[in-house]
Amino acid sequence: MDTSPRDRPAGPADLTAGELIMLGRQLTRIGTEAMRGQGGSQAPAGQGMVAADVFAHPATSVGEIADRTGLRQGYVSETVARLRERGVVETSTDPADGRRTLVRLAPGHPAAVARAAATGITQALARALGDPDPGTLAQITATLTALARSLQPAEPGPVPRALTRSPDGQDREGPGAREKENP
């Protein structure tokens, strides 16, 4: 007899890979709603992630953005091209390596990106949870904050090697495995 994840009692290893993926998507929607509620962009969440990464790491390459965000490099290339068309980012050839394209925010956009990315999530999270009591909301927010800080790389740069290996220890697509793409 199948039961929905909400009907099962919580256990220490209860979350499945599928549920984790769905959780990530739900959290992305909540974050996007929070940003839009503060006058953030109406662009898809992936575009916001790319723009926020470029804000945090000026003059960065498409491959580096993909490594830090976990987005596919091809998607990042397409997103950079769209953002460039909209005047959000500028691109230039890397003087040290003419094959690489460097991406930076266009003048005027850094402040807007910083404001949107710094928006708190409490109100959007409360709406998504059906307005829980303040103690429950505070506990969930603290748990999400701790999780986010635990999963963030300590240093800017490629995703840690441990996150690019499959459970059997084989390398998956990750830092160094991506072909360089120019948008």
C-alpha positions as CSV (number, residue, x, y, z in Angstrom):
1,M,0.0,0.0,0.0
2,D,1.5,3.3,-1.1
3,T,1.2,6.3,1.1
4,S,2.0,9.9,0.3
5,P,5.1,11.4,1.9
6,R,2.9,13.5,4.2
7,D,1.1,10.3,5.5
8,R,4.3,8.4,6.4
9,P,5.8,8.9,9.9
10,A,9.1,10.8,9.8
11,G,12.2,8.8,10.3
12,P,15.9,9.5,10.2
13,A,16.4,8.3,6.6
14,D,12.9,8.8,5.4
15,L,13.5,11.3,2.6
16,T,13.9,9.7,-0.8
17,A,15.9,11.1,-3.8
18,G,12.7,11.9,-5.6
19,E,11.3,13.8,-2.6
20,L,14.6,15.7,-2.2
21,I,14.3,16.8,-5.9
22,M,10.7,17.9,-5.4
23,L,11.7,19.7,-2.2
24,G,14.4,21.6,-4.1
25,R,11.9,22.6,-6.7
26,Q,9.4,23.8,-4.0
27,L,12.1,25.7,-2.2
28,T,13.1,27.3,-5.6
29,R,9.5,28.4,-6.1
30,I,9.3,29.8,-2.5
31,G,12.5,31.8,-3.1
32,T,11.3,33.1,-6.4
33,E,8.0,34.2,-4.9
34,A,9.9,36.0,-2.1
35,M,12.1,37.8,-4.6
36,R,9.2,38.7,-6.8
37,G,7.2,40.0,-3.8
38,Q,10.1,42.5,-3.2
39,G,10.1,43.8,-6.8
40,G,12.4,41.1,-8.0
41,S,12.7,39.9,-11.6
42,Q,9.8,38.0,-13.3
43,A,12.5,35.9,-15.0
44,P,12.7,32.2,-14.4
45,A,14.5,31.1,-11.2
46,G,17.5,29.8,-13.2
47,Q,18.1,33.2,-14.7
48,G,18.0,34.7,-11.2
49,M,20.5,32.1,-10.0
50,V,22.9,32.9,-12.9
51,A,22.6,36.7,-12.4
52,A,23.1,36.3,-8.6
53,D,26.2,34.2,-9.2
54,V,27.6,36.7,-11.7
55,F,27.0,39.5,-9.1
56,A,28.9,37.5,-6.4
57,H,31.7,36.5,-8.8
58,P,32.3,39.3,-11.4
59,A,34.3,38.4,-14.6
60,T,33.5,34.7,-14.2
61,S,33.2,32.1,-16.9
62,V,30.2,30.1,-18.0
63,G,31.8,26.9,-16.7
64,E,32.5,28.4,-13.3
65,I,28.9,29.6,-13.0
66,A,27.7,26.1,-13.9
67,D,30.0,24.6,-11.3
68,R,28.9,26.9,-8.5
69,T,25.1,26.8,-9.3
70,G,24.8,23.1,-10.2
71,L,23.0,24.1,-13.5
72,R,24.0,22.4,-16.7
73,Q,26.6,24.4,-18.7
74,G,24.5,24.5,-21.8
75,Y,21.6,26.0,-19.8
76,V,24.0,28.6,-18.3
77,S,25.3,29.5,-21.8
78,E,21.7,30.0,-23.1
79,T,20.8,32.0,-20.0
80,V,23.8,34.2,-20.3
81,A,22.8,34.9,-23.9
82,R,19.2,35.8,-22.9
83,L,20.5,38.0,-20.0
84,R,22.9,39.7,-22.5
85,E,20.1,40.4,-24.9
86,R,18.1,42.0,-22.1
87,G,21.1,44.1,-21.1
88,V,21.5,42.5,-17.7
89,V,25.0,41.1,-18.3
90,E,27.9,41.9,-20.5
91,T,30.4,39.4,-21.9
92,S,34.0,39.7,-23.1
93,T,36.7,37.4,-24.2
94,D,39.1,36.3,-21.4
95,P,42.4,38.1,-22.2
96,A,44.4,35.2,-20.7
97,D,42.5,32.6,-22.7
98,G,40.8,33.7,-25.9
99,R,38.6,30.6,-25.9
100,R,36.8,31.6,-22.6
101,T,34.0,34.1,-22.3
102,L,33.9,36.2,-19.1
103,V,30.5,37.4,-17.8
104,R,29.8,40.4,-15.6
105,L,26.7,42.3,-14.7
106,A,25.9,45.4,-16.8
107,P,26.2,48.7,-15.0
108,G,23.2,49.4,-12.9
109,H,22.1,45.8,-12.3
110,P,24.3,44.9,-9.3
111,A,22.2,46.8,-6.8
112,A,18.9,45.3,-8.1
113,V,20.4,41.8,-8.0
114,A,21.8,42.2,-4.5
115,R,18.5,43.5,-3.2
116,A,16.5,40.7,-4.7
117,A,18.9,38.0,-3.6
118,A,19.0,39.4,0.0
119,T,15.2,39.2,0.4
120,G,14.1,37.3,3.4
121,I,12.0,34.2,2.9
122,T,9.8,34.2,6.1
123,Q,6.6,35.5,4.5
124,A,6.8,33.4,1.4
125,L,7.6,30.3,3.5
126,A,4.7,31.0,5.8
127,R,2.3,31.2,2.8
128,A,3.7,28.0,1.4
129,L,3.3,26.2,4.7
130,G,-0.3,27.5,5.2
131,D,0.6,30.1,7.9
132,P,2.0,27.8,10.6
133,D,2.4,29.0,14.2
134,P,5.4,31.3,14.7
135,G,7.4,28.6,16.6
136,T,7.1,26.1,13.8
137,L,7.9,28.7,11.2
138,A,11.0,29.8,13.2
139,Q,12.1,26.2,13.5
140,I,11.7,25.4,9.8
141,T,13.5,28.6,8.8
142,A,16.4,27.8,11.2
143,T,16.6,24.3,9.7
144,L,16.6,25.6,6.1
145,T,19.3,28.2,7.1
146,A,21.5,25.6,8.6
147,L,21.1,23.3,5.6
148,A,21.9,26.1,3.2
149,R,25.0,27.0,5.1
150,S,26.1,23.4,5.4
151,L,25.8,22.8,1.6
152,Q,27.3,26.1,0.5
153,P,31.0,25.8,-0.6
154,A,33.3,27.5,1.9
155,E,35.2,29.1,-0.9
156,P,33.9,30.4,-4.2
157,G,34.8,28.1,-7.1
158,P,34.0,24.6,-8.4
159,V,31.6,22.3,-6.6
160,P,33.5,20.1,-4.1
161,R,34.7,16.9,-5.6
162,A,32.7,14.8,-3.2
163,L,29.5,16.3,-4.7
164,T,30.5,15.2,-8.2
165,R,30.9,11.5,-7.5
166,S,28.1,8.9,-7.7
167,P,27.5,6.6,-4.6
168,D,29.7,4.0,-6.2
169,G,32.6,6.5,-6.3
170,Q,32.6,7.0,-10.1
171,D,33.0,10.5,-11.4
172,R,29.9,12.2,-12.7
173,E,29.8,15.3,-14.8
174,G,31.3,18.0,-12.6
175,P,34.2,20.4,-12.4
176,G,36.7,19.7,-15.2
177,A,34.4,17.3,-17.0
178,R,32.5,20.1,-18.7
179,E,33.5,21.3,-22.1
180,K,34.1,25.0,-22.3
181,E,31.3,26.8,-24.1
182,N,31.1,30.3,-25.3
183,P,27.6,31.9,-25.3
